[in-house]
Amino acid sequence: MVLRTTLCLAAVGLALGVPLVWFATRYVETQLFGLRGGDPVSIASAVLLLLAVAVASGAWPAWRASRLDPMVSLRQE
């Protein structure tokens, strides 16, 4: 559940961010030498890197949550 929430947030961010990249291609083309603004390899590598960071950041809390006993957690509240 923890990892799913993390990945959902990352997916929403990517769903909003990737179309913005396509609209900003003219500016990117003027700033980067020898790279097209809509270069699919660069965009795909950035998306994969962001997903890898999201999985890595959600894995630790998910691992800790999976080791918790639900009855102990409910008694503390």
N, C-alpha and C positions, 0 to 999 in steps of 0.2 A: 504494500500500500504506500509506503514511504517512497520507494523507488518509482512507482507509477506516478505519483504526484510530481516528483522532480522531472520526470520525462515529459509529462503533460505541459508543465511550465516551459520547458525547453522547446517543445513542439510549437507552442503558441508563439514564442519568441521568434522561432525560425519562420513560421508561417507569415508573420508580420514583417520580418527583416529581409527575407529573400526577395519579395517583390520590390521593396524599397531599393535594393541593390540594382535591380534592372532599371529603375527610374533614374538612378544616379550615375549611370554609365558614362555620360559625357564628362562629368567632373572627374571621375576616376581616370578616364583616358588622358586627360590633360595633366594629371599629377604623376602617373606612373609611366616610366619610359619602357617601351617594348611590351606592354601588357594591355590587352583589350579590357575594357571595363566590364564586359559581360563574359569574361573568360570562364567557361564551365568548369575547368579543372580547379581554378582558384576558388570559385564559389563552393564546389563540392568538397574541397579540402577544408575550407572554413566551416562548413556545415558539419562535417565529420569530426573535426576538432572540437566544436562546440558540444556535440552530442557526447563525445568521449569525456569531456570535462563534466558534463551534467551527470553522466553515469558514475564517474569517480566521486563527485561531490555527494551524490545520493546513496552510494554504496555503504559508506560508513554508518550513517544513521539507520539505514535499513538492516545492516548486520547487527547493530546494537539492539534494535527493536525486535529482531527475530530471536534474540537470546533471552529476552525478558519473559518472565512467567506472568501470564495475564492475571492470575489471582493475586499475586503480590502487588501488581500495579493497581488493581481495583481496591484492595484493602487500604492503600495509602491515600486514596482520595476520599 
